[in-house]
Amino acid sequence: MLADRRAKIVATIGPSTNSKENLKKAIEAGMNVARLNFSHGKHEDHLQVIKYIREISRELKAPVTILQDLQGPKIRVGHFKNDKITLIEGSEIKISPKYEIGDENHIPSDFAELPQVCNKGTKILLDDGLLELNVLAVNGDEVIAKVIHGGILKNRKGMNLPGVTLPVDCLTDKDLIDLEFGLANKVDYVALSFVRYSSDIKKLKDIIKEKNPGTRVVAKIEMLEALENLEEIVDESDAVMVARGDLAVEVGQSQLPGFQKRIIRICNQKKKPVITATQMLDSMVENPRPTRAEITDVANAVIDGTDALMLSAESASGKYPFKCISTMHEIICEVERDKDLYYKFSIEDKFNEVAEAISASACLSAYKLDATAIVCLTSSGKTSTLISSFRPQCRIIAVTHIEETLNRLELVWGIQTFSIKPYRSTDEAMFQIEEILLKYKLVNVGDKVILTLGVPVLEQAKTNSMRVYTISGEVPKVSPENIPLRCRP
């Protein structure tokens, strides 16, 4: 069943998946997180997707995280007369923010300061580095460049200037408008593009705190400055994304694997969820099967410790969006058979918080007692996220009556979420939990289960306690249509 998979799947929503029918298929195929890319689409389109996802999620009893990905100060080319041009190696071409429409000799750009930041010798990369230009001269508002590596350039493709410090803010005017929309519609996470400093995250968090404090922040690591300030950025963020497209252009493709592993390692050490993104199954945009290299790429990201793996064009505009999701599910499940992936904790670790000590104790106890599950009574999801960071092999079950918390936790490795009614005592909560675990075949009678909670319960105390239960009682009968999607065989 889908609940057996630990690493989560992020799927970008686009023309291939944005209908209600197709969103349902995506969730049924294994999508945990729906990414809304605000570089494309109108607000009304995104709003319809949000409404559909919430409806389907409740219908299937399958919480889904909604991730709003802000465009950020992404530099892009403009539009061309025929939607694309061909750049010929060795030819000269002019680039300018003043062009309204481009042609074979002129490239429009949405970056007003382009002529000011370019000098002779500046490298300009287009379309994630597939095309390369070298600046010959700057003449007023026009940048004159030579085509080093040519090819087809389509409307609105990205433009990178590696090594150039750009005079841009992390949140553009467009981002602020998009952010207001996202927070008004209670997205679960906001991904900030082109983060350079921890202050960028603080700025976004200050805005979120006023509008919708429950929303969390994902820092996208795709700039050289971000790598230089990585630990501070991770500390300030709720989660991190290895945005490999622009990152590879910035650092050079040969250095990307090392940086990817470093980012994942630091996130694991600091107990922050991390997403690995970009071209994970890129050939499946057009083909029904991935390449061997892509299978290995997905597998290695799981082995390295990523919490979630992301599909971009594969699910947004590809021919086989649901096949992509199910293929990624199968690869992850196969990798997760390796027991070396689990129990990443040390008894020598020092902890600053009670919740962290309880989380480590729960994982150690589960290991020593061969417990089937660790169950977290939670309101914010903090303790269950900490437990996830220790990578226990047993199930991690987060239960709460707060729907927003259930949705947010779908991003985090290993956590399965279930809704329970508000409770007035531990016994009352455990009665509901035991029924869920038995009814959905997550445990068997006689299994040991670790419970983490805050006491006194009625005072809504933060996590400060751990208990061990042995499952007893009879297995309740449940009709197939009432079984949550991810617990179906």
VOLODREN-259256 format. One record per residue (C-alpha): residue in three letters; x negated, y, z. Coordinates in steps of 0.1 Angstrom, whole numbers, plus 5000, padded with zeros to 4 digits. Example, Ala and Ser with C-alpha at 12.3 -4.5 7.8 and 13.67 -1.06 7.14 Angstrom:
BEGIN
ALA487749555078
SER486349895071
//
This chain:
BEGIN
MET500050005000
LEU499050364995
ALA498550415032
ASP495550175031
ARG493450425012
ARG491350665033
ALA489850915009
LYS492651144996
ILE493451254960
VAL493951614950
ALA495751654916
THR495951984898
ILE499452064886
GLY499952184850
PRO502052124819
SER501451744822
THR502851724857
ASN504952034866
SER508451894860
LYS510351744889
GLU510251394873
ASN506551414867
LEU505751544902
LYS507551254916
LYS505451014895
ALA502251194906
ILE503151144943
GLU504150784936
ALA500850724919
GLY498950834949
MET498651214950
ASN498151354985
VAL497451714976
ALA498951924949
ARG496552204937
LEU498252504921
ASN495652684900
PHE496353054901
SER494053124872
HIS496953004851
GLY500753024853
LYS503353274865
HIS504653304900
GLU508053174891
ASP506452854876
HIS504452794908
LEU507452864930
GLN509452594911
VAL506652344916
ILE506552424954
LYS510252374957
TYR510152044938
ILE507251914958
ARG508951994992
GLU512151824980
ILE510451514966
SER508251494997
ARG511251475020
GLU513051234998
LEU510150994997
LYS509051055033
ALA505651135019
PRO504151465032
VAL502151645005
THR499551925010
ILE500052234987
LEU496752394979
GLN496852744964
ASP493552804945
LEU492953174940
GLN491153274908
GLY488753504925
PRO486353734906
LYS486053474878
ILE484653634846
ARG486453514815
VAL486453594778
GLY489553744764
HIS491853624735
PHE490853564699
LYS492853624667
ASN493253254661
ASP492953144698
LYS489353044692
ILE486053124674
THR483052924664
LEU479653044677
ILE476852954653
GLU473352884667
GLY470953164659
SER473553424650
GLU474153754669
ILE477453844685
LYS478754144705
ILE480554124738
SER482454404754
PRO485254464780
LYS486654734756
TYR487654484729
GLU491354404730
ILE491154104707
GLY488153904696
ASP486953754663
GLU483953564649
ASN481653864657
HIS483154004688
ILE483953854722
PRO486154044746
SER485554004784
ASP487654094814
PHE484554204834
ALA484354584832
GLU480854604846
LEU479354354821
PRO477254614802
GLN475954744835
VAL474654414849
CYS473154274817
ASN469654344806
LYS467454214778
GLY466853844785
THR469953794807
LYS471453444801
ILE475153424795
LEU476853084798
LEU480353014784
ASP482852734790
ASP481152584821
GLY477752614804
LEU478552434771
LEU477752744751
GLU474752974758
LEU473853324748
ASN470753534754
VAL471053914757
LEU469054104731
ALA470154454740
VAL472854664757
ASN474354944736
GLY476755154756
ASP479854934763
GLU478554654741
VAL476254364749
ILE474454224719
ALA473453864723
LYS471953574703
VAL473653244703
ILE471252984717
HIS473752684719
GLY476852724697
GLY480252564694
ILE483952644697
LEU484952914722
LYS488652924731
ASN490753184748
ARG490153264785
LYS487153034789
GLY484753114818
MET481653334816
ASN478653284840
LEU475553504844
PRO473253274865
GLY470953464889
VAL472753804884
THR474153964916
LEU477654074906
PRO479254394921
VAL482554224928
ASP484654154959
CYS485653804968
LEU489353904967
THR490454084935
ASP493754284932
LYS495253984914
ASP494153754943
LEU495853974969
ILE499153964949
ASP498853584945
LEU497953544981
GLU501053734993
PHE503153504971
GLY501453194984
LEU501853285021
ALA505453395016
ASN506153045003
LYS504052875030
VAL501352705011
ASP499252475034
TYR495852585022
VAL494352875003
ALA491152804984
LEU488853104980
SER486753114948
PHE483253244945
VAL482553264983
ARG479153414990
TYR479253495027
SER481053385059
SER482553735060
ASP484453655028
ILE486253375047
LYS486853605077
LYS488453865054
LEU490853615040
LYS491653475074
ASP492553815087
ILE495153855060
ILE496553515066
LYS496853565103
GLU499253855097
LYS501353675071
ASN501453305079
PRO498953195106
GLY499552825099
THR497852835065
ARG494252705064
VAL491352825042
VAL489152615018
ALA485752775008
LYS484852684973
ILE481052644970
GLU480052754935
MET477553044940
LEU473753054948
GLU474553294976
ALA476953044991
LEU474252774992
GLU471953015010
ASN474653085036
LEU476152735036
GLU476252655073
GLU477752985083
ILE480452945056
VAL481252585067
ASP481552695103
GLU484052975094
SER486152755070
ASP488852505077
ALA487752295047
VAL485252315019
MET485252234981
VAL482252134961
ALA483252324930
ARG480952154906
GLY481852334874
ASP480552684882
LEU478052544908
ALA476252344881
VAL476052644859
GLU474652854888
VAL471952604900
GLY471252404869
GLN472852064861
SER469851854873
GLN470052004908
LEU473751954912
PRO473751604926
GLY471351704954
PHE473352004963
GLN476651804962
LYS475151554987
ARG473851835010
ILE477252015011
ILE479051685019
ARG476551595046
ILE476751935063
CYS480551925062
ASN480551575078
GLN478151695105
LYS480251995113
LYS483451785111
LYS485051985083
PRO487051815055
VAL485351835022
ILE486751804986
THR484551694957
ALA485851844924
THR485451884887
GLN485351634858
MET485551324880
LEU487551134854
ASP487151394826
SER487251144797
MET490751044808
VAL492051374796
GLU492151204762
ASN491550834769
PRO493450574791
ARG490250454807
PRO487350624825
THR483650584815
ARG481450364837
ALA479550684847
GLU482850844860
ILE483750534880
THR480350544896
ASP480650924902
VAL483950874921
ALA482550584940
ASN479350774950
ALA481451074963
VAL483350834985
ILE480150664998
ASP478651015005
GLY481451095028
THR483951315009
ASP487451355024
ALA489151404991
LEU488551384954
MET490051624929
LEU491451594894
SER491651914873
ALA492451894836
GLU492951524840
SER496251574858
ALA497151934847
SER496951894809
GLY495651544801
LYS497451274783
TYR497351024812
PRO497951214844
PHE499550934864
LYS497050674851
CYS494250904863
ILE495650924898
SER496250544900
THR492750474886
MET491150694912
HIS493250524939
GLU491950184927
ILE488250294926
ILE488450444961
CYS490150134976
GLU487449914961
VAL484650124975
GLU486350145009
ARG485949765014
ASP482349835024
LYS482249845062
ASP479050055062
LEU481350355055
TYR482850345089
TYR482150445126
LYS479850745121
PHE479350835157
SER476550825183
ILE476850785220
GLU474051045222
ASP476151325207
LYS476951615229
PHE480451775227
ASN481552135234
GLU485252055236
VAL487351815255
ALA489351725223
GLU486051625205
ALA484951405235
ILE488451235235
SER488251185198
ALA484851015200
SER485950805230
ALA489050695210
CYS486950575181
LEU484450395203
SER487250235222
ALA488950125190
TYR485749975178
LYS485049785211
LEU488649665216
ASP489149585179
ALA492249815180
THR494449825149
ALA495250205151
ILE494450525168
VAL497650735172
CYS497451105178
LEU500251295193
THR499551635178
SER500951975171
SER498152145152
GLY496451835138
LYS493051935153
THR492451615172
SER493451385144
THR490951575121
LEU488251535147
ILE489051155149
SER488851135111
SER485351285112
PHE484050985131
ARG485350765103
PRO486950475123
GLN487850165104
CYS491250125121
ARG494250335109
ILE494550695120
ILE498150785126
ALA499151145133
VAL502751195146
THR504551515153
HIS507951685148
ILE506251985130
GLU506551935092
GLU503852195084
THR501351995104
LEU502251675086
ASN501751835052
ARG498451995061
LEU496951665073
GLU497351495039
LEU494051655029
VAL492051485056
TRP490351155053
GLY492150845067
ILE495051015083
GLN498650885077
THR501351115090
PHE504851035104
SER507551255118
ILE509051185153
LYS511651365173
PRO510651605201
TYR509851405233
ARG509751485270
SER507351215282
THR504650985270
ASP506850685273
GLU509550845252
ALA506950935225
MET505450585226
PHE508850425222
GLN509250615189
ILE505650545178
GLU505850165185
GLU509050145164
ILE507450325135
LEU504250115136
LEU506249785137
LYS508949895113
TYR506549995086
LYS504149695092
LEU501249915102
VAL500549695132
ASN501649355145
VAL503049245179
GLY500049195203
ASP497749445185
LYS495949715206
VAL496550075198
ILE494650385211
LEU496850685219
THR495451045223
LEU497551315238
GLY497751625260
VAL499251595295
PRO501351725311
VAL503551665280
LEU506251915290
GLU503552195292
GLN502352115257
ALA498852075269
LYS495952035244
THR494551695239
ASN492851585272
SER493851215276
MET493450875260
ARG495450555267
VAL495350205254
TYR498650015246
THR499349665235
ILE502249645210
SER505149445222
GLY508849405213
GLU510549285182
VAL509949405147
PRO512949635137
LYS514649555104
VAL514549835078
SER516049845043
PRO513449905015
GLU514850245005
ASN514150375040
ILE510550275040
PRO508250575035
LEU506550575000
ARG503050515013
CYS504050215034
ARG505750035006
PRO504049714995
//
